[in-house]
Amino acid sequence: MTLPSVDDIRALHQKYAPTRQAFDLVHTHCEIVWNIAETLIADTPVDVDLVRTGCLLHDIGVYRLVDAHGHLDHANYIRHGVLGHEILRQEGFPEAIRRFASCHTGVGLTKHDVVTQGLPLPACDYLAETVEERLVMYADKFHTKSTPPKFLSAATYARYVARFGNEKTEVFSALRAEFGDPDVTALAARHGQALT
């Protein structure tokens, strides 16, 4: 499988970003998720180039939820993964890359989650399966695109995911056991963002 270059991915973000502000927010977040994943790779046998690609493309669908004035459609934010999958399909990427977009939300969405919560998604599983998919999904949990953007500690995300039940808490705990806790303190300082 041929992977896009970092420059190709940046150009794709520029193509789909409706505003410069949206580009700065989403592209920077994707780069930060890659920085977080890099700190976790050392002891994990993964395809590093595929992880980088997944990190840099996982949130491409967010652009479809931002209007020309830069307003984000928060009500449909849960759809950004499937929207990203669709963008990547239209751009000719293989399923192995498209799945980084559709399978990174939370710690995974099951068909049961979609149906019982009435989520505006096709009723199927959106679960990270490969080690690369799990690593991208996990690294994403430590940075938000909130206003202002910020880094999250493992303890903070653990408290957040507990709202969704014991099953989600257990998945996050398993990811922590698999990859370890990233040291986001230095990254937060480097980017001049808060760490909660």
C-alpha positions as protocol buffer text, in pm:
chain_id: "A"
residue {
  index: 1
  type: MET
  ca { x: 0 y: 0 z: 0 }
}
residue {
  index: 2
  type: THR
  ca { x: 135 y: 341 z: -98 }
}
residue {
  index: 3
  type: LEU
  ca { x: 96 y: 599 z: 176 }
}
residue {
  index: 4
  type: PRO
  ca { x: 54 y: 972 z: 116 }
}
residue {
  index: 5
  type: SER
  ca { x: 339 y: 1204 z: 212 }
}
residue {
  index: 6
  type: VAL
  ca { x: 307 y: 1455 z: 494 }
}
residue {
  index: 7
  type: ASP
  ca { x: 286 y: 1727 z: 226 }
}
residue {
  index: 8
  type: ASP
  ca { x: 9 y: 1539 z: 43 }
}
residue {
  index: 9
  type: ILE
  ca { x: -187 y: 1511 z: 367 }
}
residue {
  index: 10
  type: ARG
  ca { x: -142 y: 1882 z: 443 }
}
residue {
  index: 11
  type: ALA
  ca { x: -270 y: 1964 z: 92 }
}
residue {
  index: 12
  type: LEU
  ca { x: -575 y: 1743 z: 154 }
}
residue {
  index: 13
  type: HIS
  ca { x: -650 y: 1930 z: 477 }
}
residue {
  index: 14
  type: GLN
  ca { x: -618 y: 2259 z: 287 }
}
residue {
  index: 15
  type: LYS
  ca { x: -852 y: 2131 z: 16 }
}
residue {
  index: 16
  type: TYR
  ca { x: -1131 y: 2044 z: 259 }
}
residue {
  index: 17
  type: ALA
  ca { x: -1092 y: 2313 z: 525 }
}
residue {
  index: 18
  type: PRO
  ca { x: -1364 y: 2574 z: 472 }
}
residue {
  index: 19
  type: THR
  ca { x: -1168 y: 2838 z: 667 }
}
residue {
  index: 20
  type: ARG
  ca { x: -809 y: 2902 z: 770 }
}
residue {
  index: 21
  type: GLN
  ca { x: -919 y: 2879 z: 1134 }
}
residue {
  index: 22
  type: ALA
  ca { x: -1068 y: 2532 z: 1075 }
}
residue {
  index: 23
  type: PHE
  ca { x: -748 y: 2421 z: 903 }
}
residue {
  index: 24
  type: ASP
  ca { x: -532 y: 2550 z: 1188 }
}
residue {
  index: 25
  type: LEU
  ca { x: -747 y: 2378 z: 1449 }
}
residue {
  index: 26
  type: VAL
  ca { x: -791 y: 2039 z: 1282 }
}
residue {
  index: 27
  type: HIS
  ca { x: -453 y: 2004 z: 1113 }
}
residue {
  index: 28
  type: THR
  ca { x: -267 y: 2111 z: 1427 }
}
residue {
  index: 29
  type: HIS
  ca { x: -472 y: 1864 z: 1633 }
}
residue {
  index: 30
  type: CYS
  ca { x: -383 y: 1584 z: 1390 }
}
residue {
  index: 31
  type: GLU
  ca { x: -14 y: 1674 z: 1411 }
}
residue {
  index: 32
  type: ILE
  ca { x: -34 y: 1675 z: 1791 }
}
residue {
  index: 33
  type: VAL
  ca { x: -202 y: 1332 z: 1790 }
}
residue {
  index: 34
  type: TRP
  ca { x: 93 y: 1210 z: 1580 }
}
residue {
  index: 35
  type: ASN
  ca { x: 335 y: 1366 z: 1833 }
}
residue {
  index: 36
  type: ILE
  ca { x: 154 y: 1179 z: 2113 }
}
residue {
  index: 37
  type: ALA
  ca { x: 156 y: 851 z: 1918 }
}
residue {
  index: 38
  type: GLU
  ca { x: 530 y: 891 z: 1854 }
}
residue {
  index: 39
  type: THR
  ca { x: 592 y: 890 z: 2230 }
}
residue {
  index: 40
  type: LEU
  ca { x: 408 y: 557 z: 2258 }
}
residue {
  index: 41
  type: ILE
  ca { x: 563 y: 373 z: 1963 }
}
residue {
  index: 42
  type: ALA
  ca { x: 903 y: 282 z: 2111 }
}
residue {
  index: 43
  type: ASP
  ca { x: 796 y: -49 z: 2265 }
}
residue {
  index: 44
  type: THR
  ca { x: 515 y: -132 z: 2021 }
}
residue {
  index: 45
  type: PRO
  ca { x: 571 y: -325 z: 1697 }
}
residue {
  index: 46
  type: VAL
  ca { x: 370 y: -111 z: 1452 }
}
residue {
  index: 47
  type: ASP
  ca { x: 392 y: 23 z: 1099 }
}
residue {
  index: 48
  type: VAL
  ca { x: 515 y: 370 z: 1198 }
}
residue {
  index: 49
  type: ASP
  ca { x: 436 y: 527 z: 860 }
}
residue {
  index: 50
  type: LEU
  ca { x: 81 y: 392 z: 872 }
}
residue {
  index: 51
  type: VAL
  ca { x: 34 y: 528 z: 1225 }
}
residue {
  index: 52
  type: ARG
  ca { x: 158 y: 870 z: 1112 }
}
residue {
  index: 53
  type: THR
  ca { x: -84 y: 864 z: 817 }
}
residue {
  index: 54
  type: GLY
  ca { x: -371 y: 758 z: 1042 }
}
residue {
  index: 55
  type: CYS
  ca { x: -297 y: 1031 z: 1295 }
}
residue {
  index: 56
  type: LEU
  ca { x: -272 y: 1300 z: 1029 }
}
residue {
  index: 57
  type: LEU
  ca { x: -595 y: 1196 z: 854 }
}
residue {
  index: 58
  type: HIS
  ca { x: -821 y: 1072 z: 1135 }
}
residue {
  index: 59
  type: ASP
  ca { x: -1016 y: 1400 z: 1174 }
}
residue {
  index: 60
  type: ILE
  ca { x: -1042 y: 1504 z: 808 }
}
residue {
  index: 61
  type: GLY
  ca { x: -1421 y: 1464 z: 833 }
}
residue {
  index: 62
  type: VAL
  ca { x: -1450 y: 1750 z: 1083 }
}
residue {
  index: 63
  type: TYR
  ca { x: -1426 y: 1994 z: 792 }
}
residue {
  index: 64
  type: ARG
  ca { x: -1763 y: 1872 z: 662 }
}
residue {
  index: 65
  type: LEU
  ca { x: -1916 y: 1997 z: 988 }
}
residue {
  index: 66
  type: VAL
  ca { x: -1773 y: 2350 z: 971 }
}
residue {
  index: 67
  type: ASP
  ca { x: -1963 y: 2613 z: 775 }
}
residue {
  index: 68
  type: ALA
  ca { x: -1812 y: 2897 z: 571 }
}
residue {
  index: 69
  type: HIS
  ca { x: -1823 y: 3120 z: 879 }
}
residue {
  index: 70
  type: GLY
  ca { x: -1623 y: 2871 z: 1086 }
}
residue {
  index: 71
  type: HIS
  ca { x: -1913 y: 2747 z: 1299 }
}
residue {
  index: 72
  type: LEU
  ca { x: -1898 y: 2380 z: 1397 }
}
residue {
  index: 73
  type: ASP
  ca { x: -2213 y: 2168 z: 1385 }
}
residue {
  index: 74
  type: HIS
  ca { x: -2177 y: 2027 z: 1737 }
}
residue {
  index: 75
  type: ALA
  ca { x: -2506 y: 1834 z: 1715 }
}
residue {
  index: 76
  type: ASN
  ca { x: -2366 y: 1615 z: 1438 }
}
residue {
  index: 77
  type: TYR
  ca { x: -2005 y: 1597 z: 1556 }
}
residue {
  index: 78
  type: ILE
  ca { x: -2041 y: 1222 z: 1621 }
}
residue {
  index: 79
  type: ARG
  ca { x: -2060 y: 1189 z: 1239 }
}
residue {
  index: 80
  type: HIS
  ca { x: -1713 y: 1330 z: 1171 }
}
residue {
  index: 81
  type: GLY
  ca { x: -1560 y: 983 z: 1152 }
}
residue {
  index: 82
  type: VAL
  ca { x: -1797 y: 850 z: 887 }
}
residue {
  index: 83
  type: LEU
  ca { x: -1770 y: 1180 z: 699 }
}
residue {
  index: 84
  type: GLY
  ca { x: -1392 y: 1144 z: 703 }
}
residue {
  index: 85
  type: HIS
  ca { x: -1422 y: 786 z: 579 }
}
residue {
  index: 86
  type: GLU
  ca { x: -1630 y: 916 z: 289 }
}
residue {
  index: 87
  type: ILE
  ca { x: -1379 y: 1192 z: 203 }
}
residue {
  index: 88
  type: LEU
  ca { x: -1095 y: 941 z: 204 }
}
residue {
  index: 89
  type: ARG
  ca { x: -1299 y: 701 z: -12 }
}
residue {
  index: 90
  type: GLN
  ca { x: -1367 y: 980 z: -263 }
}
residue {
  index: 91
  type: GLU
  ca { x: -995 y: 1061 z: -266 }
}
residue {
  index: 92
  type: GLY
  ca { x: -915 y: 699 z: -356 }
}
residue {
  index: 93
  type: PHE
  ca { x: -759 y: 585 z: -29 }
}
residue {
  index: 94
  type: PRO
  ca { x: -781 y: 215 z: 60 }
}
residue {
  index: 95
  type: GLU
  ca { x: -1001 y: 92 z: 342 }
}
residue {
  index: 96
  type: ALA
  ca { x: -697 y: 43 z: 568 }
}
residue {
  index: 97
  type: ILE
  ca { x: -650 y: 422 z: 570 }
}
residue {
  index: 98
  type: ARG
  ca { x: -1021 y: 517 z: 567 }
}
residue {
  index: 99
  type: ARG
  ca { x: -1079 y: 317 z: 886 }
}
residue {
  index: 100
  type: PHE
  ca { x: -862 y: 558 z: 1086 }
}
residue {
  index: 101
  type: ALA
  ca { x: -1135 y: 817 z: 1031 }
}
residue {
  index: 102
  type: SER
  ca { x: -1438 y: 599 z: 1100 }
}
residue {
  index: 103
  type: CYS
  ca { x: -1297 y: 390 z: 1386 }
}
residue {
  index: 104
  type: HIS
  ca { x: -1135 y: 642 z: 1625 }
}
residue {
  index: 105
  type: THR
  ca { x: -1436 y: 802 z: 1797 }
}
residue {
  index: 106
  type: GLY
  ca { x: -1429 y: 763 z: 2175 }
}
residue {
  index: 107
  type: VAL
  ca { x: -1287 y: 422 z: 2254 }
}
residue {
  index: 108
  type: GLY
  ca { x: -1495 y: 270 z: 1976 }
}
residue {
  index: 109
  type: LEU
  ca { x: -1863 y: 268 z: 1895 }
}
residue {
  index: 110
  type: THR
  ca { x: -2056 y: -56 z: 1866 }
}
residue {
  index: 111
  type: LYS
  ca { x: -2371 y: -117 z: 1668 }
}
residue {
  index: 112
  type: HIS
  ca { x: -2542 y: -148 z: 2006 }
}
residue {
  index: 113
  type: ASP
  ca { x: -2416 y: 202 z: 2101 }
}
residue {
  index: 114
  type: VAL
  ca { x: -2546 y: 346 z: 1775 }
}
residue {
  index: 115
  type: VAL
  ca { x: -2890 y: 188 z: 1810 }
}
residue {
  index: 116
  type: THR
  ca { x: -2951 y: 235 z: 2184 }
}
residue {
  index: 117
  type: GLN
  ca { x: -2822 y: 595 z: 2188 }
}
residue {
  index: 118
  type: GLY
  ca { x: -3000 y: 685 z: 1865 }
}
residue {
  index: 119
  type: LEU
  ca { x: -2676 y: 812 z: 1711 }
}
residue {
  index: 120
  type: PRO
  ca { x: -2705 y: 961 z: 1359 }
}
residue {
  index: 121
  type: LEU
  ca { x: -2480 y: 694 z: 1208 }
}
residue {
  index: 122
  type: PRO
  ca { x: -2537 y: 381 z: 1002 }
}
residue {
  index: 123
  type: ALA
  ca { x: -2597 y: 99 z: 1250 }
}
residue {
  index: 124
  type: CYS
  ca { x: -2271 y: -96 z: 1255 }
}
residue {
  index: 125
  type: ASP
  ca { x: -1953 y: -131 z: 1460 }
}
residue {
  index: 126
  type: TYR
  ca { x: -1688 y: 142 z: 1448 }
}
residue {
  index: 127
  type: LEU
  ca { x: -1412 y: -33 z: 1638 }
}
residue {
  index: 128
  type: ALA
  ca { x: -1035 y: -5 z: 1607 }
}
residue {
  index: 129
  type: GLU
  ca { x: -907 y: -352 z: 1521 }
}
residue {
  index: 130
  type: THR
  ca { x: -540 y: -333 z: 1424 }
}
residue {
  index: 131
  type: VAL
  ca { x: -266 y: -221 z: 1659 }
}
residue {
  index: 132
  type: GLU
  ca { x: -217 y: 86 z: 1439 }
}
residue {
  index: 133
  type: GLU
  ca { x: -587 y: 176 z: 1459 }
}
residue {
  index: 134
  type: ARG
  ca { x: -589 y: 127 z: 1835 }
}
residue {
  index: 135
  type: LEU
  ca { x: -279 y: 344 z: 1876 }
}
residue {
  index: 136
  type: VAL
  ca { x: -425 y: 632 z: 1672 }
}
residue {
  index: 137
  type: MET
  ca { x: -756 y: 610 z: 1858 }
}
residue {
  index: 138
  type: TYR
  ca { x: -574 y: 605 z: 2192 }
}
residue {
  index: 139
  type: ALA
  ca { x: -338 y: 893 z: 2114 }
}
residue {
  index: 140
  type: ASP
  ca { x: -638 y: 1102 z: 2009 }
}
residue {
  index: 141
  type: LYS
  ca { x: -780 y: 1080 z: 2361 }
}
residue {
  index: 142
  type: PHE
  ca { x: -506 y: 1305 z: 2500 }
}
residue {
  index: 143
  type: HIS
  ca { x: -582 y: 1622 z: 2303 }
}
residue {
  index: 144
  type: THR
  ca { x: -904 y: 1812 z: 2236 }
}
residue {
  index: 145
  type: LYS
  ca { x: -1004 y: 2063 z: 1973 }
}
residue {
  index: 146
  type: SER
  ca { x: -1204 y: 2252 z: 2236 }
}
residue {
  index: 147
  type: THR
  ca { x: -1185 y: 2630 z: 2265 }
}
residue {
  index: 148
  type: PRO
  ca { x: -909 y: 2669 z: 2351 }
}
residue {
  index: 149
  type: PRO
  ca { x: -750 y: 2336 z: 2255 }
}
residue {
  index: 150
  type: LYS
  ca { x: -592 y: 2146 z: 2544 }
}
residue {
  index: 151
  type: PHE
  ca { x: -415 y: 1829 z: 2642 }
}
residue {
  index: 152
  type: LEU
  ca { x: -573 y: 1570 z: 2869 }
}
residue {
  index: 153
  type: SER
  ca { x: -400 y: 1346 z: 3119 }
}
residue {
  index: 154
  type: ALA
  ca { x: -486 y: 976 z: 3129 }
}
residue {
  index: 155
  type: ALA
  ca { x: -671 y: 1033 z: 3458 }
}
residue {
  index: 156
  type: THR
  ca { x: -880 y: 1313 z: 3306 }
}
residue {
  index: 157
  type: TYR
  ca { x: -983 y: 1104 z: 3008 }
}
residue {
  index: 158
  type: ALA
  ca { x: -1056 y: 806 z: 3235 }
}
residue {
  index: 159
  type: ARG
  ca { x: -1301 y: 1023 z: 3431 }
}
residue {
  index: 160
  type: TYR
  ca { x: -1457 y: 1146 z: 3108 }
}
residue {
  index: 161
  type: VAL
  ca { x: -1505 y: 802 z: 2951 }
}
residue {
  index: 162
  type: ALA
  ca { x: -1658 y: 667 z: 3274 }
}
residue {
  index: 163
  type: ARG
  ca { x: -1974 y: 862 z: 3181 }
}
residue {
  index: 164
  type: PHE
  ca { x: -2033 y: 607 z: 2907 }
}
residue {
  index: 165
  type: GLY
  ca { x: -2029 y: 303 z: 3134 }
}
residue {
  index: 166
  type: ASN
  ca { x: -1803 y: 30 z: 3266 }
}
residue {
  index: 167
  type: GLU
  ca { x: -1748 y: -128 z: 2924 }
}
residue {
  index: 168
  type: LYS
  ca { x: -1591 y: 192 z: 2786 }
}
residue {
  index: 169
  type: THR
  ca { x: -1384 y: 237 z: 3103 }
}
residue {
  index: 170
  type: GLU
  ca { x: -1251 y: -117 z: 3061 }
}
residue {
  index: 171
  type: VAL
  ca { x: -1161 y: -55 z: 2696 }
}
residue {
  index: 172
  type: PHE
  ca { x: -967 y: 259 z: 2793 }
}
residue {
  index: 173
  type: SER
  ca { x: -792 y: 69 z: 3073 }
}
residue {
  index: 174
  type: ALA
  ca { x: -692 y: -202 z: 2825 }
}
residue {
  index: 175
  type: LEU
  ca { x: -551 y: 61 z: 2589 }
}
residue {
  index: 176
  type: ARG
  ca { x: -350 y: 210 z: 2875 }
}
residue {
  index: 177
  type: ALA
  ca { x: -214 y: -136 z: 2956 }
}
residue {
  index: 178
  type: GLU
  ca { x: -127 y: -197 z: 2591 }
}
residue {
  index: 179
  type: PHE
  ca { x: 42 y: 135 z: 2513 }
}
residue {
  index: 180
  type: GLY
  ca { x: 120 y: 302 z: 2847 }
}
residue {
  index: 181
  type: ASP
  ca { x: 39 y: 658 z: 2947 }
}
residue {
  index: 182
  type: PRO
  ca { x: 191 y: 924 z: 2724 }
}
residue {
  index: 183
  type: ASP
  ca { x: 390 y: 1203 z: 2885 }
}
residue {
  index: 184
  type: VAL
  ca { x: 189 y: 1495 z: 2753 }
}
residue {
  index: 185
  type: THR
  ca { x: 335 y: 1754 z: 2992 }
}
residue {
  index: 186
  type: ALA
  ca { x: 622 y: 1851 z: 2762 }
}
residue {
  index: 187
  type: LEU
  ca { x: 395 y: 1852 z: 2456 }
}
residue {
  index: 188
  type: ALA
  ca { x: 146 y: 2081 z: 2629 }
}
residue {
  index: 189
  type: ALA
  ca { x: 427 y: 2322 z: 2720 }
}
residue {
  index: 190
  type: ARG
  ca { x: 571 y: 2309 z: 2366 }
}
residue {
  index: 191
  type: HIS
  ca { x: 234 y: 2398 z: 2215 }
}
residue {
  index: 192
  type: GLY
  ca { x: 150 y: 2655 z: 2484 }
}
residue {
  index: 193
  type: GLN
  ca { x: -171 y: 2472 z: 2573 }
}
residue {
  index: 194
  type: ALA
  ca { x: -322 y: 2375 z: 2905 }
}
residue {
  index: 195
  type: LEU
  ca { x: -302 y: 2025 z: 3047 }
}
residue {
  index: 196
  type: THR
  ca { x: -600 y: 1906 z: 3248 }
}
